[in-house]
Amino acid sequence: MKKAGVIGWPIEHSRSPLIHGHWLKRYAIDGSYERIAVRPEEVAAFCGSLAERGMAGCNVTLPHKEAAFAAAAVRHPSAVAVGAANTMWLEGGKLHCANSDTYGFMTHLGNIAPGWSRTDAPVAILGAGGSSRAIIYGFLEAGVGEVRIFNRTAARAEELAAHFGTRVKVRDWRARAAGIADVSVLVNTTSLGMAKTGPLDIDLSGMRADGVVADIVYVPLETDLLRRARARGLVGVDGLGMLLHQGARAFQIWTGREADVAAMRAALEQYVYGKHA
Ligand code: ATR
């Protein structure tokens, strides 16, 4: 029996049990995937108890990604680059960690907007949290020459620039509309646009006609930002694809099976988002 799960605090909102549970069933794997509420002060102890709990591994969500990274004995390059982990597993008796957020975002972007990297234009990222870090790393790995960060709190953006080097430039949050005029891709990594937060206020009218707008928010599936981008004829890339691809990578680590992202997406769109084909 393969046991896995997701830790976070709070954890009720996580969609991962639904996704992994569906894949376990679909591939007839004798296993379980649970939501596990872990308090911040208990993360290190939890990480040390995976074997005892009979778990093959687990996903890690907010606010534990840095603590999980610190607790692992073997840190894979994807986690080292970001300084945070979202996937842990036991291998050879040791606790390994990786970060599949970068893979999740870049895979979905490449699928929906394969032409995004055809120009040598800069890209722009709104926000400077953990997701921003993972996405900055993805663009730098893909060879982008300039990654612009716009964040309400400039000091957090400055930290990211110091971490990643001179290709990352900090720009004024208030000047975001003017700062996206020449970019190939704009990514929202802030929590603005989620069902319960306020909308993201950014004027897209200056963007290039071949620009791509991505949002990591996945509730709602079509955020106000994506709706406005699509209305202008820009390609919109939603946050659900990133969630599914990062999950598929974790699933493969634990079970050795490749998961069908497209089928999972169709099921979620129908049953969770209520979108009818
Ligand atoms: P994650 O790790 O998921 O990226 P996070 O670390 O909480 O989450 O980061 C949330 C991001 O949303 C931050 O960039 C935050 O900006 P600050 O660094 O200034 O806090 C941004 N954010 C949240 N609420 C915002 C708001 N009302 N206006 C602008 N930015 C906001």
Boltz pocket constraint, residues with backbone or C-beta under 6 A from the ligand:
constraints:
  - pocket:
      binder: B
      contacts: [[A, 62], [A, 126], [A, 127], [A, 128], [A, 129], [A, 130], [A, 131], [A, 132], [A, 151], [A, 152], [A, 153], [A, 156], [A, 189], [A, 190], [A, 191], [A, 192]]
      max_distance: 6.0
